[in-house]
């Protein structure tokens, strides 16, 4: 509340300055004032610094083999449907797929504005609504966390009930990023043969790139671009986004007096949403309490508006 009051007071000061007759005498100063005014207005409206931009989403499967990897694919198809409702495009960055159509992990780039990139896929259903003032990142950032599925396992001959977990990570997609300093000695770069869309016309050259941040052991794998250099640049860009999000998460946790583990054990223990298919049907968000019994509309049609808007406090 105090921050809101400070923002409102500063906005009032800026408005008074902008109303002065000689405001545009110093063009540079005027432009900076207008920029600050717009940023504060967006902050007051709940739109963050990167919220209007594109996003990188990665889905990781938890323990559970085929069931967990199948759940990751279910989540991916759910998000594809949601992108269609927003008329967003997306393209594959990297995938690690199993023999049953599931994913050990998959990374995609989500594009809110039309793009001419040859590898992007259009989603044009367009009967949903994006969150106020936000692009893909601002809309999807709160989807980050552990998702839980309870169902009768299709991979178990005894038809036993099974619980699966997948983790969703959403980070900003930066054109360029200066906030994070990434010394060359802090990264290790590995090359391999591309298997994704970007590798179809490269004659099996080692164009796929894996960049590892040595201090944190965070790794990024990119094979969507058509050259080794472009894959490396994209991987470094995504790595910087991951490091920025990590720093932001640690800052928020510190403000709340929480301890942030350097391992992933805490992350996997904190579920944000459950999808229950047996013995009853329900999707429930554990942060907001929003729930629905219409599981098919969520998983099969990507009807996520109520969940996303509630988490954003709309």
N, C-alpha and C positions, 0 to 999 in steps of 0.2 A: 504493500500500500504506500509505503514511504517512497519507493522508487517511482510509482505512478505519479505521486504528487510532485516529485522533482522534475519528471518529464513534462508534466502539464505546465509547471512554472517556467521551464526553459522554452517550451513552445510559445508561451505568451510573450516572453522576451524577444524571441525570434520574429514573431508576428509583428510586434511593435517596430522592430528594426526594419522589416520588409515594407512597412507602411510609410516609412520616411521618404520624402520627396527626392532626396539625393542618394537613395539606396543603390541605384545602378551606376553611380559615379565611379565606384571601384568595382569593376566587373568581376575580377577574381574573387574578391571578398564576398560579393553578392552571390556568386555561384556556390561558394562553400557554405554560405548561410542557408541557401535553398536546399542544398544537399543534406545538411544536418537536420533541417526542418522535416524533410521527407522521411529520413531515416528514423527520426523520433516518432513521427506519426505512425509509421509502420510498426515500430516497437510497441507503441501504445495499443495498436490494434492486434498485437500478438504475432506479427510477422517478423521473423528473425532475419539475420544478415544474409543467410543463404537460402531462405525459404522459397524464393521465387525461381530458384535454379533447378537444374536437372539433378538426377540422383543415380547412385550406384547401389544396387541391391544384391546381397549375397545370401543364399539360403544354405545352411549347413545341417546335415543330418546328425542326430545324436545317436547314442547306442541303440541297437535294435535291428541292425542289418536291413533286410529287405523291407520290413514294415516301416522303419524310420525313413528310408530312402524313397519309398512310395509316398509317404506323407509329405516329404519335401516337394515331390512332383505335384501333389494335390494343392499345396500352397502356391506353387508356381502358376498352375493353371487358374487358380482363384485370382491371383494378382493380374494375370494376363486379361482376364475378363474385366477386372476393375479398370485396367488401363484403357480397355476398349470403351468403357463408360465415360472416360475422361477425354477420349480422342488423343491419347498419347501414343507415341511410337516407342519401340524398345529394340535393343540389339544385344546379341550374345557377346559376352566378354570371354568367358571360360566356363566349361562344364566338365564334370567328372561323373559320368553316367554308368549305371549298372546294366545288367543284361535283361532286366525286367521293366525298363523304362523309368526307373527311379533315379534319384540323384544323390550322390555322396555330398556334392556341393555344386552350386551353379551361381555364376555372377552375371548380371545383366545391367545394361545402361538404360535408364528411362528418360525419354526425351519429351519434354512438354511442348516444345515448339516444333513446327514442321522441319524436317531435315532431308537433305538430298543424299545422305550417306548410303552407299550401295548395299550395306549389310543391315540396315534398319528395317524393322517390320512394323507395318502400320496396324493400329487397332482403332476401328472407326465405328463402334456401336453407338457411342455418344449419347447415352440416356441417363447418365449420372451427373454428379456435380463435384467439383473440386472444392477443397476448403478455402475459406475466405482469403483472398489475396495471395494464395500460395501456388507454387508450381509443384512438380513431383517431389522434391525433397521436403518442402514444408508440409505437404499433405501426408507423406508416407513416413516421416522420420520417427513417429511414435509407434510404428509397426516393429521397430527394433526390439528384439527380446525373444524369449523362448515360447514357442507355441506347442500345445499338447493335444494329441489325438487319442481318443478311447474308442475302440471298435472291436468287432470280431475279426481276427486276423485272416486275410485271404491267403496267407502264406503258411498257415498252420492246418494240418490235416485234421486235427482234433477240434477245430473251430473254437479255439479258446479266445477269451477277451484279452486284448493286448493294448498297452499304452506306449505310444511313440512320442518322441520329441524332435523338434527341428528348431534351429535358431535362425532368426532373420536379422540381418544387419543392413541398415540403410545409412549411407554417408552422402555428403554433398558431392556433386560431380563438377569439378573445377576446370575452367578453361586454363587458368593459371592460378597458382596459390603462393603467396609470399609470406604468409603467417608462420609457416613451418620451415625451419632450417634443416636441411637434410644433407649433412656432409657425406661425401663419396665414401669415406672410410667406414661409415655406419651402415652401408648397404652391400649385399652380395648379390650378384646377378648370375642366373643360370639360364641356359638355353636348351630347348628341345624341339622336336618336330611338331608342327601345328596339326591339330586334328579337327578344329572347328571351321566355321565358314571362311575365316581369313586364310586358312591353310589349304583350301581346295585347289588353288592355282599357283602354288609355290614350289611344285616339284619336290615335295618332301624335304625342303631345306629347313634348317633349325631356326625357324622364325618365332616360335613361341618363347615367351620370356617369363621367368619367375624371379621376382625381386624380394629379397629378405631383408628386413630391418634388423640388424644384428642385436642392438640393445634390447629390443622387445620381442624378437623372434616372430614378428608379424610378417606374413608372406602374402604376396599378390601374384597371381598367375594371369597373364593376358595372351590371347592368341587370336584376337579378332581383327587385328590390323594386318596389312599385307607385307610388312617389312619388319625385320628385327628391331630396327631403330624406333619405328612408330610404336611397336608393342612395348619396348622398354620405356619410352616416354609416357605411354598410357599407364603402365604399371607404377611408375614413380608418382604420377599424378594421383592415382587411386591410393597409393600408400600414404601420401601426404594427407589425403582426406581421412583415412583411417586414424592417423596419428592426431589430427586435429580433433576428431570426434572423441578419441580416447582422452585427450587433454581436457576437453569440455566436460566429459562424463566425470572425470576425476575432480574437476573444479566444483561441479554441482554436488557431488557426493561429500566433498570436504565442507561445503557450505551447510549441508544438512547434518554434519557431524558423523558421516558414515565412513567406514573403512572400506577401501577398494582393494580387493585382492589382485595380485599380479597374475593369478592363474585364472582359468575359465570355470573353475568349480562353482564359484558364486553365481556367475552368469547363468549356468545351466540349472541352477536351483531356483531361479526366479522366473516363474511362468507368468506371462502376461495375458494369455488367452487359451481357453480350452474348447475343443471341438469334440463333442460327445455323440457317438452314433449308436452306442449300446451301453446300458439297457434302455435308455431313453434318448431323445434327440434334443441337443441344445448346444448353442455356441455362447460362451460367456466370457466377457472381458473382466479380468480380476482387478483391474485398476479403477474402472468406472462403475462396475456392476451392470453394465448394459448386457442384455442377453436376448436370445431369440430361439424359438423352437424350430424355425424354418432353416434348417441346416443346409438344404439344397440351394436356397437362394444365396447363401454366403459362399459355400465352396464351389458350386457349379455355375453361379451367375455373377460372382464377384460383388455382391451387394454389401459393401463395407461402409457405406456412408454414415450410418448411425454410430458405428464403433469409432470411426476416425474423427467424426465431429465431436463426439463426447469426450474423447481424449484431448482434443484441442480446446475444450471448454466452450464450444459454440452452442 
